[in-house]
Amino acid sequence: MAVKRLLTSCFGLGHLPLAPGTWGSLPPVIVFAMLNYWAMSAAVISIVMAILVLAGCIVCVKLAPAVITVTGRLDPKEIVADEFAGQALTFLAIGAVKTGKFWIIAMLGFVFFRLFDITKPWPIRRLEKLPAGWGILCDDLLAAVYAAVAILVCFKLWIAG
């Protein structure tokens, strides 16, 4: 059980006292920014982000039900593998955007993802009703799609111009 809790909490980030979901979102932001800083190709960035999304999804769907059982909560705050997967999906969706302003995109991706994950505009909140790990995960994946669209709109309107 300790390994399941370690993985679903992203190696303890979910146990931090303030805003564990925010902490769980940070690793993909850092990876995305560093890959861009090292001038990796869009293909490499997309592959790495896809691997992070897949890892977060598998951990959430396969291991979260055990943590739910132990904690007695439907969506324990310590589970942040869903934020990890969602944040990585945000950057996977915009991975082909190559610009020297990647720090702005990384920051916008983080802010938009957290905004949509926290506020849960329609129909994101409805996805929480899915069973076990799926309900924990799917709302974050849709928040990621919303965040990617928001970034692309900002990029087209302000950053690229």
Order of alpha helices (4+ residues) and beta strands (2+ residues): alpha-alpha-alpha-alpha-alpha-alpha-alpha
